[in-house]
Amino acid sequence: MGNKIIFKNTCFLFVFTLLIVSLMASVGCGPKAPEKPVVIGMGTWDTQKFMSDVVGYIVEHGYGYQVEYPTAKNVFIIEAIQLGDIDVHMEVAERSLKEPLQKLLDSGQGEIVGISFPGTWQGWLVPTYIIEGDPERGIEASAPDLKSVYDMPKYWELFQDPEDQSKGRFYSCIPGWQCEKTNDHKIEAYGLDEYYNVFYPGSDAALASSLVSAYKKGEPWFGYYWSPTWILAKVNMTPLEEPAFDEALWTEEADYACEYPLDENVIVTNISLRDRAPEVVQFLENFSLSTEQINEALLYMKDNEAESTEAALWFLQNYEGVWSEWVPSNIAENVKSTLSAQP
């Protein structure tokens, strides 16, 4: 009888001890994070870095995954997804990267799960005050009926080239970029080579400087730019109308005589992520930013000399109504609780 009591007490103490140890472990360590991290390929350009940091913060602090950010060039990230070394690429331009993207999809190792933002826009612009004026700055509209590239011949004097007053000036793309050649053809296609000299800024910074400088002075400016970019969040520009994009016209022989095509930017993942972290894939399927929101983030980085990680925090703190729609409410609460601890 005594031995039975001792045996029962010993079993009770053993079970009780296991229970206490288990409770202590759960309290002390919290829920165990997944062993394999989510690997987000970090590109070398600001839009991709900004989106990668936004996603990484939510994946880490909302869903509890460890996140890694190996840096690589664009095509190398796609190749690494095919090899299974990277899980996510946040910005793959479908048109520009058609061949490596299709190779990944054909391999069965990658999939497109969403669109990060509507598309990279390229085109020809003038300051909006040229058409509408700017009463706050005392600027009157100098070309109120200007709408399309075909209106530009009659306005060449307004955009007069300071180095050749017999023609206007068109600020083109950066030498060596594909758009340099494209713009050369388009100028001829629209018959503007008779009225405008093509000016080639030596760098992205020089092109941006020419635009911002003219804008600050309220002067005319006619040229090429693209979006998303911090420039178009800082200045109010109006794109000139061109013939609608047509594949038949988008050739060198046809002088690219139509508007630039939008290059859709898609989110690409390794297929293993859907099995390993289906909730993360669902989040990426919901992810969506407007071009204006990305422009604002790029402008924040420019004005504050901020890194993409800082811009991501700024976005998450100031655009809760946007990103909270991408995730379940409990995940959003996890993210908000960590954001509240940020300075």
N, C-alpha and C positions, 0 to 999 in steps of 0.2 A: 504493500500500500504506500509506504513512504517513498519507495523508488519511483512509483507512478507519479506521485506529486512532484518529486524533483524533476522528472522527465518533462512533465507538462510545463512547469515553471521555466525550465531551460528552453523549451521550444518557444514559449511566449516571449522570453527575453530576446531570443534570436530573431524572431519575426519583428518584434518591436524595434530592435536595433537596426534591422534592414530598412524599416519604414522611416526611422529618423534620419539615417544616412541618405536615403533617397530624397527626402524632403529638403535636407540641408543642401544637397547637390543642386536640386532644382531652384532653390532660392538663391544660392550663391552664384550659379553660372548662367541662369536664364535659359531660354530655349536654345537648343543647339543649332548653330548656323550650318547650312549645307556645306559639305566638305569641299566641293568643287566650286571655284569662284565663277562669276559671270565675267567673261573677258570682252571688253569693248575696245575695238580698234580705234586708236586716237590718231586722226589725220594731222596734217600740218597746216590747215587753213582754219580761220576763226569760226566760221559757221559750224563746221563739223565738230570742232573742239567744244564749242559752247553747248551744242545739243548733246554731245557725249557726256559732258559733265552734269547736265540736267538729268539725263536718264540714269547715270551712275549714282547720283545722290539719292534718287527715288528708289532704285533697286537696292542700294545698301541700307538706307535708313528707313525705308518703307517696308521692304520685303525681307530684310535681314540677310541678304546675300553678301558675301565678300565680292569686291569688284576689282578687276585689274585693268590697266589702261596701257597696253604696249603701243608705242608710237611707230607708225610706218607710213609709207607713201600709199596713195590711193589704191592702185592696182594690187600692191602687195597685201593690203588688208583683205581684198577679195580673194586672193590666192590662199591666204592663211585661213579664211573661213572654209574653203574647200578642203584644206588639210585638217581641219578641226582644231586649229590652234587659237582661233579667235571666234567668238560667238556672235558679235554684233558689229555692223557697220551702219552708222546713222545717216550717211549721205552719199548715195550712189546715183550719179546722174545717168539716167537710163539711156539717153541718146549718146552722150559723149563716151560712156563706158560700155557701149552695147556689146562688144565682143567678149571682154573678160566676164561681164555679168552673165551673158548667155552661156559661156563655158561653165560657170559655176552652177547655173540652174540645170544644165544638161547633165552635169556630174551626179545630180541627185543629192548633193551634200549641202545645198543652200536653198533658201526660199526668200521671196519678197513678202514681208509681213505688213507693210504699211507705207504711207507717204509722209516724209518728215516735213516738207513744206511744198507749196503748190508747184514751184518750178523756178528755175533761174531765168530771169527776164534779161534780154539785151535789146538795145534799140537806140534811136536818135532822139535827143531831147533839146528843149529850150527852157529857160526859166519861165515859170508861170506868169511872172509879172510882165513879161513881154506881151502876153495875150490879154491878161486880165488887169494889169496894173497892180499897184500895192499902195493903197491910200495911206497906210500907217507910215510908209517911208517916203511918201510924196512922189511915187513913181506912176506915171501915166502909161497906159497900154500903148505900145508902139506898133503892134501888129495884131489888132483885135480879131481879124478874120483868119489868122494863121491856124491851119489845122493839119495839113499833110505835107509830106516831102515835096509834093508837086507844087506847093505854094512858095517854096523857098527861092526859086529864081527871081521873083519880084522883090525879095527882101535882102538880096546879097549886100546892098550898101549898109543895111542895119548891122550886119555881122562882118563889117569890113576888116580885111586882113591888115594889121598894122605894118606889115612888111611889104605889102603889095596892094595898094589902094584901088587897083582895078578889079579886084575880086573880093569875095567874102572869105572867111576862114571856117573850116570844119575841123574840129578837134577829133582825131581818129583814135584808133586803138594803139596799144603798146607794140612797138616793133618786135616781130618774132612771134606774136600771138596770132592765132588763126583769124581772129576778127580784123586784123590789119589787112589781110588779103581780101577778106569778105567785104569790108567797107570800101576798098578801092573799086571793086566790081560794082557795088551798089551805087556809088557816086555816078558812075558812067550809065548804069541802067536807068537812073532817074534824071539823066541829062544835067546833072549839077556840076559836072567837071568844067563846063563852060563858065560857071559863075563863082565857083569856090575853089580855093586852094586847100589841099589836104595837109593838115599839120599833124606831125607824129610826135607826141610827148615821149620823152626818153624812158619814162617809168610810170608805174601806177600812181606814185606820189605826185609826179609832175602833172599828170592828167587831173587828179583830184585837186591839186593846188590851183590849176587854171580855172576850174569850175567854181570852187569856193571863193577865190579871189574876185572873180567877176560878179558872183552873187552878192558878196558883201558890199560891193560898190554899186550894185543895181545896174550893171552893164549887160549888154547882150552877150550870149554865149550859145553856140550851136555845136553839138558834138555827140559822141557815143559814150554810153555808160551802161552799167548793168546793175541788177539787184538780185539778191540782198546785198546791201553794203551800207556802211554808216553814213556815207555821203548823202544818200537819198532819204535818210532820216533827218538830216540837218538842213537840207535845202528843198524848196518846193519846185519841182520840175514837171513839165508836161511832155509826154512822149508825142512825137509826130506820127500821124497815121501813115501806114504803108499798106500795099496790097496784102491781103491775108496770106498766111503761110501756105505754100503749095510745094509739095515734094518735087513736082516737075520743074519748078522755077529755082529750087534750091540746089543749083549746080553752077560750076564755074562757067560753063558754056552759056547758061541763061543769066549770068551776072548776079545770081542770088537776088533776083528782082522781086523780093517780097519781104515781109517782116521775119525777124529771127524766130526760129521755133522755140517754144518753151521746152526746157529740159527738165522733165519730172525727176524729183529727187526722192528715191525710195529707201526704205530701211530693209536691210538684208541680214539674215541670220543663218547660222548653221542649223541644220534640221534637228540636231540632237537637243537643242535648247527647248524645243517644244515638249519633248518627253521629260527633260530634266527640270525645267522651270516653266510649266505652261502658263502660270499666272504672270510671269514676266513677259512672255510672248503676247498675252492678251493686252497687257499694258502698252507694249509697242504697237499693237494693232490700233489702239485708241489714240496714240500720240499724234499730234498735229499742231503745227505752228503756222501762223500767217507770215507772209513776207514782211509785213509791217512790224510784227513782233520781233523778228530776227534783226531787222534794221535797227530797232531800238536797242537791242542787246549789243549789237556791234558799235553803235554810237556810245553806249555806256562804257564799253571797253576803251574806245578812243578817247573820250573826254576825261576818263578817270585813270588812264594808263593801267587798266585792270587786266588781269589774266582771265582766261575762260572760266576758271573755277569761281572767281569772284563774280563774274557776270551771271553764272548759274545760280549762285546764292541770291543775287539781286533779283533775278527773274522769279525764283521760287518765293521770295518774300513779297514781291509786288504783283505777281500774277497768279495768286492762289485760285482765283475763279477760273483760270484756264487749265492749269495742270491738275487740279483736284477732280476735273471731269474725266481724266484718263484712268483713274484708279478707284478701287472701292473705298468707301468712307473710312474704314478702319486703317487702311494703308495711308490715306491722306492724313489721318490723325497722328500716325507714327512720324510722318515727315514733318508735320507742323510742330510737334513737340521738340524735335531736334532743331528746327529753325528758330524756335523761341529762345534757345540757348546760345544762338549765334550773336556776336556783338553787333 
